Amino acid sequence: HSNFREAVMKGANFNYAKCIRADFRETDIEGSDFSQANLGQTDFSVSTISKTQFTGANLSQSNFISTELKDVHFNDADLERADFTDVDLQGVDFKNARLVGANLEKSVNLSSEQINLAQIDKKTKLPPYLEVVWEGKKFECKPRQ
């Protein structure tokens, strides 16, 4: 298990890296690229991540609890069963991200537009201010009335 706890990473390149169950807790990650990396079961809790790409990365079962995310791109990433408790998700790119079973229940500033661009299932936990209407396997997320 790789340990990067409390590290400062500016411009780090983790393209295609394999760091399963890595410890990135309390790290400062800026302008870095984790595209196509295998980071399953990795802990990013209480970190600050900005201007960073996770395009196509495997982040299944990873923790982002109390993590600050600014200008972060999770497009095409696998975030199955990832935990975003106490995270401000405003402006985070989830286009085509797999959020199946992910915990977004206690996140803030998550928009219905972000969810509509992602892949979710009925096990995905959304904040109480959003609701999902299912029609077969298709869904529409909208603000709760």
URCOR-V361401 format. One record per backbone hydrogen bond with DSSP energy under -1.0 kcal/mol. NH is the residue of the N-H (numbers start at 0). CO is the residue of the C=O. E is the energy in kcal/mol with one decimal. If there is no record, write none. Layout:
[[NH:CO:E] [NH:CO:E]]
This chain:
[[3:22:-3.2] [5:24:-2.3] [6:3:-2.1] [8:27:-3.5] [10:29:-2.9] [13:32:-3.4] [15:34:-2.1] [16:13:-2.4] [18:37:-2.6] [20:39:-2.8] [21:18:-1.4] [22:1:-2.8] [23:42:-2.5] [25:44:-2.3] [26:23:-1.3] [27:6:-2.5] [28:47:-3.0] [29:8:-3.0] [30:49:-1.9] [32:11:-2.6] [33:52:-3.4] [35:54:-2.3] [36:33:-2.0] [37:16:-3.3] [38:57:-2.9] [40:59:-3.0] [41:38:-1.3] [42:21:-2.3] [43:62:-3.3] [45:64:-2.5] [46:43:-1.0] [47:26:-2.6] [48:67:-3.3] [49:28:-2.7] [50:69:-2.0] [52:31:-2.1] [53:72:-3.1] [55:74:-1.9] [56:53:-2.2] [57:36:-2.8] [58:77:-3.0] [60:79:-3.1] [61:58:-1.8] [62:41:-2.2] [63:82:-3.0] [65:84:-2.6] [66:63:-1.8] [67:46:-2.9] [69:48:-2.4] [72:51:-2.3] [73:92:-3.1] [75:94:-2.0] [76:73:-2.3] [77:56:-2.8] [78:97:-2.3] [80:99:-1.9] [81:78:-2.3] [82:61:-2.3] [83:102:-3.0] [85:105:-1.1] [86:83:-1.1] [88:107:-3.0] [91:88:-1.9] [92:71:-2.4] [95:116:-3.3] [96:93:-2.5] [97:76:-3.1] [98:118:-3.2] [101:98:-1.8] [102:81:-3.1] [103:124:-3.0] [106:103:-1.7] [107:86:-2.5] [114:110:-1.6] [115:111:-2.7] [116:112:-1.1] [117:114:-1.5] [118:96:-3.1] [123:120:-1.5] [124:101:-2.8] [129:126:-2.0] [130:141:-2.8] [132:139:-2.8] [134:137:-3.1] [137:134:-1.8] [139:132:-1.9] [141:130:-2.7] [143:128:-2.7]]
